[in-house]
Amino acid sequence: MSEAADRRAVRRVAAGDARALAELYDRHAALLAIRLRRAGASRSEAEDLLQETFLILWHSADSYRGDGAVAAWLWSIARRRLAGMARREARRRAREAAWLLPGGQRSEEGAWATGVDMTRALESLDPGVRAAFEAVALDGLSIRDAARRLGIPEGTVKSRVHRARAHLRKEIG
């Protein structure tokens, strides 16, 4: 299928043609899945993200302006969904970590017992610094894997994680 055929298929999807959606899925899903896996998604996460991406296509096909390739537009949707998933997971892990008291004891009152709001502390970080910190500290990725996921050099990941830790120590006290 050519780019022109992809564009026609997107217009057909906008008109409610489910077969056009299936054509686009058949043409682009495998490559999107590979790219999502390379970006750090597990197999099941990649499958979920593909479903979300094509659901967004179904509901938003009329928003495609035709400025770029359909494949690039679909990748941008999938990439945003992956970033959103990573942010949600990081917030969930931060909430879990906030419930722990310094000695590793759980508190009925949660983070409020320590006066620490980890979610707020994480959200106060610069987005690039937060992404590096979340990838390494919360997602458990190695510096190398975090660099690959974020598309930045390993040294940049190291310095951003260092800055994040310093900032969080200051915020948490």
C-alpha positions as CSV (number, residue, x, y, z in Angstrom):
1,M,0.0,0.0,0.0
2,S,1.4,3.4,-0.9
3,E,1.3,6.6,1.0
4,A,-1.5,7.8,-1.2
5,A,-3.5,4.6,-0.4
6,D,-2.8,5.1,3.3
7,R,-4.2,8.6,3.1
8,R,-7.3,7.4,1.3
9,A,-7.7,4.7,3.9
10,V,-7.5,7.3,6.7
11,R,-10.2,9.4,4.9
12,R,-12.4,6.2,4.7
13,V,-11.8,5.5,8.4
14,A,-13.0,9.0,9.1
15,A,-16.2,8.2,7.2
16,G,-16.7,5.1,9.3
17,D,-15.2,2.4,7.1
18,A,-14.1,-0.5,9.4
19,R,-12.4,-2.3,6.5
20,A,-10.1,0.7,5.9
21,L,-9.2,0.5,9.6
22,A,-8.3,-3.2,9.2
23,E,-6.2,-2.3,6.1
24,L,-4.2,0.3,8.0
25,Y,-3.8,-2.2,11.0
26,D,-2.6,-4.9,8.7
27,R,-0.1,-2.5,7.1
28,H,1.3,-0.7,10.2
29,A,0.6,-2.8,13.4
30,A,3.7,-5.1,13.1
31,L,6.2,-2.2,12.7
32,L,4.5,-0.2,15.4
33,A,4.7,-3.2,17.8
34,I,8.4,-3.5,17.0
35,R,9.0,0.2,17.7
36,L,7.0,0.1,20.9
37,R,9.0,-3.0,22.1
38,R,12.3,-1.2,21.3
39,A,11.0,1.8,23.2
40,G,10.7,-0.3,26.3
41,A,7.1,-1.7,26.2
42,S,6.6,-5.3,27.1
43,R,4.8,-7.6,24.6
44,S,1.5,-7.2,26.4
45,E,2.0,-3.5,26.8
46,A,2.7,-3.2,23.1
47,E,-0.5,-5.1,22.3
48,D,-2.5,-2.8,24.6
49,L,-0.8,0.3,23.1
50,L,-1.6,-0.9,19.6
51,Q,-5.3,-1.3,20.5
52,E,-5.3,2.2,22.0
53,T,-3.5,3.6,18.9
54,F,-6.0,2.2,16.4
55,L,-8.9,3.1,18.6
56,I,-7.7,6.7,18.6
57,L,-7.3,6.4,14.8
58,W,-10.9,5.2,14.6
59,H,-12.2,8.1,16.7
60,S,-9.9,10.8,15.4
61,A,-9.1,10.0,11.7
62,D,-10.7,13.3,10.7
63,S,-8.0,15.1,12.7
64,Y,-5.3,13.8,10.3
65,R,-4.2,16.9,8.3
66,G,-2.0,15.1,5.8
67,D,1.1,17.0,6.7
68,G,3.2,13.9,7.1
69,A,3.2,10.2,6.4
70,V,0.4,8.2,7.9
71,A,2.9,5.8,9.5
72,A,4.6,8.7,11.2
73,W,1.2,10.0,12.5
74,L,0.4,6.5,13.9
75,W,3.8,6.3,15.5
76,S,3.3,9.7,17.2
77,I,0.0,8.5,18.6
78,A,1.5,5.2,19.8
79,R,4.5,7.1,21.3
80,R,2.2,9.5,23.2
81,R,0.2,6.5,24.6
82,L,3.5,4.8,25.7
83,A,4.7,8.0,27.4
84,G,1.3,8.3,29.2
85,M,1.5,4.7,30.3
86,A,5.0,5.3,31.7
87,R,3.8,8.4,33.5
88,R,0.8,6.6,35.0
89,E,3.1,3.7,36.1
90,A,5.6,6.0,37.6
91,R,2.9,7.9,39.6
92,R,1.5,4.6,40.8
93,R,5.0,3.5,42.0
94,A,5.6,6.9,43.6
95,R,2.4,6.6,45.5
96,E,3.4,3.1,46.7
97,A,6.8,4.4,47.7
98,A,5.3,7.3,49.5
99,W,3.4,5.0,51.8
100,L,6.7,3.6,53.1
101,L,8.1,5.1,56.3
102,P,11.9,5.4,56.6
103,G,12.3,2.1,58.4
104,G,10.4,0.3,55.7
105,Q,7.3,0.1,57.9
106,R,3.9,0.7,56.4
107,S,1.7,3.4,58.0
108,E,-2.1,3.4,58.1
109,E,-1.9,7.1,57.4
110,G,0.5,6.6,54.4
111,A,2.7,9.3,53.2
112,W,1.0,11.9,55.3
113,A,2.7,10.4,58.4
114,T,6.1,11.4,57.0
115,G,4.9,14.7,55.5
116,V,6.3,13.5,52.1
117,D,4.3,13.7,48.9
118,M,6.4,11.7,46.5
119,T,4.1,12.3,43.6
120,R,4.3,16.1,44.0
121,A,8.1,15.9,44.5
122,L,8.4,13.9,41.2
123,E,6.1,16.2,39.3
124,S,8.3,19.2,40.4
125,L,11.2,17.7,38.4
126,D,12.0,19.0,34.9
127,P,10.3,16.6,32.4
128,G,13.5,15.3,30.9
129,V,15.1,14.8,34.3
130,R,11.9,13.1,35.6
131,A,11.8,10.8,32.6
132,A,15.4,9.6,33.2
133,F,14.8,9.2,36.9
134,E,11.6,7.2,36.4
135,A,13.2,5.0,33.8
136,V,16.1,4.1,36.1
137,A,14.8,4.4,39.6
138,L,11.1,3.5,39.2
139,D,11.1,1.2,36.1
140,G,14.4,-0.5,37.1
141,L,16.0,0.0,33.7
142,S,19.8,0.1,33.4
143,I,21.4,3.3,32.3
144,R,21.9,1.8,28.8
145,D,18.3,0.7,28.5
146,A,17.0,4.0,29.8
147,A,19.2,5.8,27.2
148,R,17.7,3.6,24.5
149,R,14.2,4.2,25.7
150,L,14.6,7.9,25.9
151,G,16.8,8.3,22.8
152,I,19.5,10.2,24.7
153,P,23.2,9.4,25.5
154,E,24.0,7.3,28.6
155,G,26.0,10.2,30.1
156,T,22.9,12.4,29.9
157,V,20.8,9.7,31.7
158,K,23.4,9.5,34.4
159,S,23.6,13.3,34.9
160,R,19.8,13.6,34.9
161,V,19.3,10.8,37.4
162,H,22.0,12.5,39.6
163,R,20.1,15.9,39.4
164,A,16.8,14.2,40.1
165,R,18.2,12.5,43.2
166,A,19.7,15.7,44.5
167,H,16.4,17.5,43.9
168,L,14.3,14.8,45.6
169,R,16.6,14.7,48.6
170,K,16.1,18.5,48.9
171,E,12.3,18.2,48.4
172,I,11.9,15.3,50.8
173,G,14.2,16.7,53.4
